[in-house]
């Protein structure tokens, strides 16, 4: 306590010292001690009292400093331990990134770009970024399980896979693709295929109809337009193919590099219109091999 009853500490020490000295002088005076002893005892006891007060105050302050130092040491130890834990976690994370088959640059750029988001941005921007990162995380998790599914029609996977493929694209086209080739997605898809052909990728497309009479001028013109881009194109009528070839179901699918099967499931709307209910990426080896075999069987009987 720096002050006692509003009195400064130094003044309080002087008062206590003076009282003790005066009391000592009074006691030695009533015992008829010589003057020299009265003064000596008074000064000695007063000085001793002053020293004891300062020692007591010093000890109290020392205890306060020690307590504060201990608290500071504990806080610093926690900071250091947390720092090392974060360093270890970061080291482990980058170790995993280094061992990942995905190029390290792509992952580090993602982390860097996340950190560059301004805190002053609107909450909707932060929420949108979080939603996109979560969607990407779910996609990567599903890729590990060898199958990814998307509700509705995909507008990104098909073009990105076309840009990434290095060997071949074997694609079927059924009635569910009606209107695709004149849409914005269809134009981007064809442009990506043309670029793939330019870098040496073999692209084959099989137009599938139900009956031979459906192979009309429109189908033939569509086939010729794809061939003009460098796509190998054929048309096949399911009802006219040999019976063994008709055993497997005919769905719309694309096989990229004999490694990924891109499949769509139709949603029946009317006899003249079908929409895409879902899009699926399948990486399971036996499923991809079955799709490849199915495409080759139909390709062999196509015209």
C-alpha positions as CSV (number, residue, x, y, z in Angstrom):
1,X,0.0,0.0,0.0
2,X,1.7,3.2,-1.2
3,X,-0.4,5.5,1.1
4,X,-1.9,5.0,4.6
5,X,-5.1,6.9,5.3
6,X,-4.2,9.4,2.6
7,X,-0.7,10.1,4.0
8,X,2.2,9.7,1.6
9,X,4.4,6.7,2.3
10,X,7.6,8.8,3.0
11,X,5.8,11.0,5.4
12,X,4.3,8.0,7.1
13,X,7.7,6.4,7.6
14,X,9.1,9.7,9.0
15,X,6.2,9.9,11.5
16,X,6.6,6.3,12.6
17,X,10.4,6.8,12.9
18,X,10.0,10.0,14.9
19,X,7.4,8.4,17.3
20,X,9.7,5.5,18.0
21,X,12.7,7.8,18.5
22,X,10.7,10.0,20.8
23,X,9.4,7.1,22.8
24,X,12.9,5.7,23.2
25,X,14.1,9.2,24.4
26,X,11.2,9.4,26.8
27,X,11.9,5.9,28.3
28,X,15.6,6.6,28.7
29,X,14.9,10.0,30.1
30,X,12.6,8.7,32.9
31,X,15.2,6.1,33.8
32,X,17.8,8.9,34.3
33,X,20.1,7.7,31.6
34,X,22.9,10.0,30.5
35,X,22.1,12.4,27.7
36,X,24.5,10.7,25.3
37,X,22.7,7.4,25.8
38,X,19.3,9.0,25.5
39,X,20.2,10.4,22.1
40,X,22.1,7.3,21.0
41,X,19.2,4.9,21.8
42,X,16.6,7.3,20.3
43,X,18.6,7.6,17.0
44,X,19.4,3.9,16.9
45,X,15.8,2.7,17.4
46,X,14.4,5.4,15.1
47,X,16.9,4.4,12.4
48,X,16.2,0.7,12.9
49,X,12.5,1.4,12.6
50,X,13.1,3.3,9.4
51,X,15.2,0.5,8.0
52,X,12.7,-2.1,9.0
53,X,10.0,-0.1,7.2
54,X,12.0,0.1,4.0
55,X,12.9,-3.6,4.2
56,X,9.3,-4.5,4.7
57,X,8.3,-2.3,1.8
58,X,11.1,-3.7,-0.3
59,X,10.0,-7.3,0.4
60,X,6.4,-6.5,-0.5
61,X,7.5,-4.9,-3.7
62,X,9.8,-7.8,-4.5
63,X,7.0,-10.2,-4.0
64,X,4.8,-8.2,-6.3
65,X,7.6,-8.2,-8.9
66,X,8.1,-11.9,-8.5
67,X,4.4,-12.6,-8.9
68,X,4.2,-10.4,-12.0
69,X,7.3,-12.1,-13.4
70,X,5.9,-15.5,-12.8
71,X,2.6,-14.5,-14.6
72,X,4.6,-13.1,-17.4
73,X,6.7,-16.2,-17.7
74,X,3.6,-18.4,-17.8
75,X,2.1,-16.2,-20.5
76,X,5.3,-16.2,-22.5
77,X,5.6,-20.0,-22.2
78,X,2.0,-20.4,-23.5
79,X,2.7,-18.0,-26.4
80,X,5.9,-19.9,-27.3
81,X,4.2,-23.3,-27.0
82,X,1.3,-22.1,-29.1
83,X,3.7,-20.7,-31.6
84,X,5.6,-24.0,-31.9
85,X,2.3,-25.9,-32.2
86,X,1.3,-23.6,-35.1
87,X,4.7,-24.0,-36.7
88,X,4.5,-27.7,-36.3
89,X,1.0,-27.7,-37.8
90,X,2.1,-25.5,-40.7
91,X,5.2,-27.7,-41.3
92,X,2.9,-30.8,-41.3
93,X,0.5,-29.1,-43.7
94,X,3.2,-28.1,-46.2
95,X,4.7,-31.5,-45.9
96,X,1.4,-33.0,-46.9
97,X,1.2,-30.5,-49.7
98,X,4.7,-31.4,-51.0
99,X,3.7,-35.1,-51.1
100,X,0.4,-34.4,-52.8
101,X,0.2,-35.3,-56.5
102,X,-1.4,-31.8,-57.1
103,X,1.3,-29.2,-57.9
104,X,2.3,-27.3,-54.8
105,X,2.0,-24.0,-56.6
106,X,-1.7,-24.4,-57.1
107,X,-2.3,-25.1,-53.3
108,X,-0.1,-22.3,-52.1
109,X,-1.7,-19.8,-54.5
110,X,-5.1,-20.8,-53.1
111,X,-3.9,-20.1,-49.6
112,X,-2.2,-16.9,-50.6
113,X,-5.3,-15.6,-52.4
114,X,-7.5,-16.4,-49.4
115,X,-5.2,-14.3,-47.2
116,X,-5.4,-11.4,-49.6
117,X,-9.1,-10.9,-49.1
118,X,-9.7,-7.5,-47.6
119,X,-11.3,-7.4,-44.2
120,X,-13.2,-4.3,-45.3
121,X,-15.1,-6.4,-47.9
122,X,-18.8,-6.9,-47.5
123,X,-19.9,-10.0,-45.5
124,X,-21.5,-11.5,-48.6
125,X,-18.0,-11.6,-50.3
126,X,-16.6,-13.5,-47.3
127,X,-19.5,-15.8,-47.2
128,X,-19.3,-16.5,-51.0
129,X,-15.6,-17.2,-50.7
130,X,-16.2,-19.6,-47.8
131,X,-18.9,-21.4,-49.7
132,X,-16.7,-21.8,-52.8
133,X,-13.8,-23.1,-50.7
134,X,-16.2,-25.5,-48.9
135,X,-17.5,-26.7,-52.3
136,X,-13.9,-27.3,-53.5
137,X,-13.1,-29.2,-50.3
138,X,-16.1,-31.5,-50.7
139,X,-15.1,-32.0,-54.4
140,X,-11.6,-33.1,-53.4
141,X,-13.0,-35.4,-50.6
142,X,-15.3,-37.0,-53.2
143,X,-12.5,-37.4,-55.7
144,X,-10.7,-39.5,-53.1
145,X,-13.8,-41.8,-53.0
146,X,-13.6,-42.1,-56.8
147,X,-17.0,-40.6,-57.5
148,X,-18.3,-37.1,-57.5
149,X,-22.0,-36.1,-58.1
150,X,-23.4,-32.7,-59.0
151,X,-27.2,-31.9,-58.9
152,X,-28.3,-30.6,-62.3
153,X,-26.3,-29.7,-65.4
154,X,-22.6,-29.1,-64.9
155,X,-21.0,-26.1,-66.6
156,X,-17.4,-26.4,-65.5
157,X,-16.2,-30.0,-65.2
158,X,-16.8,-30.9,-68.8
159,X,-14.7,-28.0,-70.1
160,X,-12.0,-28.3,-67.5
161,X,-11.6,-32.1,-68.1
162,X,-11.3,-31.3,-71.9
163,X,-8.6,-28.8,-71.2
164,X,-6.8,-31.3,-68.9
165,X,-6.9,-34.5,-71.0
166,X,-3.8,-35.6,-72.9
167,X,-4.7,-38.7,-74.9
168,X,-8.3,-39.3,-75.8
169,X,-12.0,-38.2,-75.4
170,X,-14.7,-40.7,-76.3
171,X,-18.1,-39.1,-76.1
172,X,-21.7,-40.1,-76.7
173,X,-24.4,-37.7,-77.6
174,X,-28.1,-38.6,-77.0
175,X,-31.3,-36.7,-77.1
176,X,-30.5,-35.2,-73.8
177,X,-27.9,-33.0,-75.7
178,X,-30.7,-31.3,-77.7
179,X,-29.8,-27.6,-77.8
180,X,-26.4,-28.1,-76.2
181,X,-24.3,-27.3,-79.3
182,X,-25.9,-23.9,-79.8
183,X,-25.7,-22.9,-76.2
184,X,-22.9,-21.0,-74.5
185,X,-21.7,-24.2,-72.7
186,X,-21.7,-26.1,-76.0
187,X,-19.6,-23.4,-77.7
188,X,-17.0,-23.4,-74.9
189,X,-17.0,-27.2,-75.0
190,X,-16.3,-27.4,-78.7
191,X,-13.6,-24.7,-78.5
192,X,-11.9,-26.7,-75.7
193,X,-12.2,-29.9,-77.9
194,X,-10.6,-28.1,-80.9
195,X,-7.7,-27.0,-78.7
196,X,-7.3,-30.5,-77.4
197,X,-7.2,-31.8,-81.0
198,X,-4.5,-29.3,-81.8
199,X,-2.3,-30.7,-79.0
200,X,-2.7,-34.3,-80.3
201,X,-5.8,-35.5,-78.3
202,X,-8.0,-38.0,-80.2
203,X,-11.7,-36.9,-80.0
204,X,-14.4,-39.3,-81.0
205,X,-18.1,-38.5,-80.8
206,X,-21.0,-41.0,-81.3
207,X,-24.4,-39.6,-82.0
208,X,-27.0,-42.0,-80.7
209,X,-30.7,-42.2,-81.9
210,X,-33.4,-44.7,-81.3
211,X,-34.4,-45.7,-84.8
212,X,-32.6,-45.5,-88.3
213,X,-35.3,-43.1,-89.6
214,X,-34.2,-40.5,-87.0
215,X,-30.8,-40.2,-88.8
216,X,-32.1,-37.2,-90.7
217,X,-30.4,-34.2,-92.4
218,X,-30.1,-32.4,-89.1
219,X,-28.1,-35.3,-87.5
220,X,-25.9,-35.6,-90.6
221,X,-25.2,-31.9,-90.7
222,X,-24.4,-32.0,-87.0
223,X,-21.9,-34.8,-87.6
224,X,-20.3,-32.9,-90.5
225,X,-19.9,-29.8,-88.4
226,X,-18.1,-31.8,-85.7
227,X,-15.9,-33.4,-88.3
228,X,-14.9,-30.0,-89.6
229,X,-13.4,-29.3,-86.2
230,X,-11.3,-32.5,-86.4
231,X,-13.7,-34.7,-84.3
232,X,-14.1,-38.2,-85.5
233,X,-17.9,-38.6,-85.6
234,X,-20.3,-41.5,-86.2
235,X,-24.1,-42.0,-85.9
236,X,-25.7,-45.2,-84.6
237,X,-29.4,-46.3,-84.3
238,X,-29.8,-48.5,-81.2
239,X,-32.7,-50.5,-82.7
240,X,-30.5,-51.5,-85.7
241,X,-27.5,-52.7,-83.8
242,X,-26.8,-56.4,-83.0
243,X,-28.7,-57.7,-80.0
244,X,-25.6,-58.3,-77.8
245,X,-24.7,-54.6,-78.2
246,X,-28.1,-53.6,-77.0
247,X,-27.8,-55.4,-73.7
248,X,-26.1,-52.6,-71.8
249,X,-28.0,-49.4,-71.0
250,X,-27.4,-46.4,-73.2
251,X,-26.6,-43.3,-71.1
252,X,-24.9,-40.1,-72.1
253,X,-21.3,-40.4,-71.0
254,X,-17.8,-39.2,-71.9
255,X,-14.6,-41.1,-71.1
256,X,-11.5,-38.8,-70.7
257,X,-8.1,-40.4,-71.1
258,X,-9.6,-43.8,-70.3
259,X,-9.5,-42.7,-66.6
260,X,-12.6,-40.6,-65.9
261,X,-16.2,-41.3,-66.9
262,X,-18.3,-38.2,-67.1
263,X,-22.0,-39.2,-66.9
264,X,-25.3,-37.4,-67.0
265,X,-28.7,-38.7,-65.9
266,X,-31.7,-37.4,-67.8
267,X,-34.8,-35.9,-66.1
268,X,-37.9,-36.7,-68.3
269,X,-39.9,-33.5,-68.9
270,X,-41.9,-34.4,-72.1
271,X,-41.5,-36.6,-75.2
272,X,-39.8,-33.6,-76.9
273,X,-37.6,-32.3,-74.1
274,X,-35.3,-33.9,-71.5
275,X,-33.3,-32.0,-68.9
276,X,-30.2,-33.2,-67.0
277,X,-31.1,-34.3,-63.5
278,X,-27.5,-34.9,-62.3
279,X,-23.9,-35.1,-63.4
280,X,-21.4,-37.6,-62.1
281,X,-17.7,-38.1,-62.3
282,X,-16.6,-41.8,-61.8
283,X,-13.0,-42.8,-61.4
284,X,-13.5,-46.4,-60.5
285,X,-11.4,-48.6,-62.8
286,X,-14.1,-51.2,-63.6
287,X,-16.8,-48.6,-64.3
288,X,-14.5,-46.7,-66.6
289,X,-13.4,-49.9,-68.4
290,X,-17.1,-50.8,-68.9
291,X,-17.9,-47.4,-70.4
292,X,-14.9,-47.7,-72.7
293,X,-16.0,-51.1,-73.8
294,X,-19.5,-49.9,-74.4
295,X,-18.3,-47.0,-76.5
296,X,-16.1,-49.2,-78.6
297,X,-18.9,-51.7,-79.3
298,X,-21.2,-48.9,-80.4
299,X,-18.5,-47.2,-82.4
300,X,-17.8,-50.4,-84.3
301,X,-21.4,-50.6,-85.6
302,X,-21.8,-46.8,-86.2
303,X,-22.0,-45.3,-89.6
